[in-house]
């Protein structure tokens, strides 16, 4: 998983407002991962897309047990900013223009494939 927020606040390829809190949310998920809560945080962010607001980057990790002070410190850290920036730059290099975008063994796969096709792709990896 590599975040590629569609937000002008951190992604230089985004030229219009799309997902206004995506940069903060990506950093909060990264920081939640430091406490083993990445997947739960990430999934909740995607489940709640239509309800996200300025507080979501704090509230969602907190609901999964991530401490407020740790989250605040981590989100402001150069480490979190650098990790997000590197992920965005890798996405730009790979010509990502939408999310989610999937890669299997280094090859881009159409995200709109039916579930049965994904089952076949995954089975072929085993």
Beta strands, then each sheet from edge to edge (+ up, - down):
strand 1: 102-104
strand 2: 107-109
sheet 1: 1+ 2-
end
